[in-house]
């Protein structure tokens, strides 16, 4: 997974900050779900002579574990467009991630940058 697609780490006047895009994280979670389903379906396709699909995505758990590791040493987490993360399957791991970050002394700010579509 290329975390650069949805994480931006940079120093600023308040220490090290990490910006997380809710929209991009949501899309990556959907991709990981599809990749896992496709891997199961490849067993059927391979019997028919089709080549296996190639996916470099891990599971949602892998994704959130990597984000948690990236938050080590970060002072402020900016979450952009949090409304993308309200789906039941995303809200619990996301809220657990944020709670653990705050418990370590981190600060969280929520930003909205969505353009209406």
Secondary structure, 3 states (H helix, E strand, C coil): CCHHHCEEEEEECCEEEEEEEHHHHHHHHHHHHHHHHHHHHHHHHHHCCCCCCCCCCCCHHHHHHHHHHHCCCCCEEEEECHHHHCCHHHHHHHHHHHHHHHHCCCEEEEECCCCCC
